[in-house]
Amino acid sequence: MTGGTRAIKELSLRDYKFYSKLIPLCFAVGAGMEFFMVKTGFYDKVTQLEADKIADQDAKREAFFELIKTPGTLKKDSKEDTS
């Protein structure tokens, strides 16, 4: 058991050294990507696209509710299409 425990401790120390180098590197790369996206206006563009998509969905929803509010509208349209 002592040999197995010692091997686990050595393995975890080796992993600690590896991750202590990897984590700051990943943090720096992520921070660089965020900085680039902020400086190029990426988030402004994405916000505008999302706002346009939501406005389009709201307009479609309002048109649908207007369509179902008026009774007989769907029946008239379906009769005109078949004639």
C-alpha positions as CSV (number, residue, x, y, z in Angstrom):
1,M,0.0,0.0,0.0
2,T,2.8,2.4,0.8
3,G,4.3,2.1,-2.7
4,G,0.9,2.7,-4.3
5,T,0.3,5.8,-2.1
6,R,3.7,7.2,-3.0
7,A,3.1,6.7,-6.7
8,I,-0.2,8.6,-6.3
9,K,1.5,11.5,-4.5
10,E,4.2,11.7,-7.2
11,L,1.6,11.6,-10.0
12,S,-0.5,14.4,-8.4
13,L,2.6,16.5,-7.9
14,R,3.5,16.1,-11.5
15,D,-0.1,17.0,-12.5
16,Y,0.1,20.1,-10.3
17,K,3.2,21.3,-12.0
18,F,1.6,20.8,-15.4
19,Y,-1.7,22.5,-14.6
20,S,0.1,25.3,-12.8
21,K,1.7,26.1,-16.2
22,L,-1.4,25.4,-18.3
23,I,-4.0,27.4,-16.4
24,P,-2.3,30.8,-16.7
25,L,-1.6,30.1,-20.4
26,C,-5.3,29.4,-21.0
27,F,-6.3,32.4,-19.0
28,A,-4.0,34.7,-21.0
29,V,-5.3,33.3,-24.3
30,G,-9.0,33.8,-23.2
31,A,-8.3,37.3,-22.1
32,G,-6.6,38.1,-25.4
33,M,-9.6,36.7,-27.3
34,E,-12.0,38.8,-25.2
35,F,-9.9,41.9,-25.7
36,F,-9.9,41.4,-29.5
37,M,-13.6,40.9,-29.6
38,V,-14.3,44.0,-27.6
39,K,-11.9,46.2,-29.7
40,T,-13.3,45.0,-33.0
41,G,-16.9,45.6,-32.0
42,F,-17.9,42.0,-32.1
43,Y,-20.3,42.3,-29.1
44,D,-22.0,45.4,-30.6
45,K,-22.7,43.5,-33.8
46,V,-24.0,40.4,-32.0
47,T,-26.2,42.6,-29.8
48,Q,-27.7,44.3,-32.8
49,L,-28.3,40.9,-34.6
50,E,-30.0,39.5,-31.5
51,A,-32.1,42.7,-31.2
52,D,-33.2,42.4,-34.8
53,K,-34.1,38.7,-34.4
54,I,-36.2,39.5,-31.3
55,A,-37.9,42.4,-33.0
56,D,-38.7,40.1,-36.0
57,Q,-40.1,37.4,-33.7
58,D,-42.2,40.0,-31.9
59,A,-43.6,41.3,-35.2
60,K,-44.5,37.8,-36.3
61,R,-46.1,37.1,-32.9
62,E,-48.2,40.3,-33.1
63,A,-49.3,39.5,-36.6
64,F,-50.3,36.0,-35.5
65,F,-52.3,37.3,-32.6
66,E,-54.1,39.8,-34.9
67,L,-54.9,37.0,-37.2
68,I,-56.5,34.8,-34.6
69,K,-58.3,37.8,-32.9
70,T,-60.5,38.4,-36.0
71,P,-63.0,35.6,-36.3
72,G,-63.4,33.9,-39.6
73,T,-60.2,35.2,-41.1
74,L,-58.7,31.8,-41.5
75,K,-61.8,30.3,-43.0
76,K,-62.0,33.1,-45.6
77,D,-58.4,32.7,-46.6
78,S,-58.7,29.0,-47.0
79,K,-61.9,29.3,-49.1
80,E,-60.3,31.9,-51.4
81,D,-57.2,29.6,-51.9
82,T,-59.3,26.6,-53.0
83,S,-61.6,28.6,-55.4
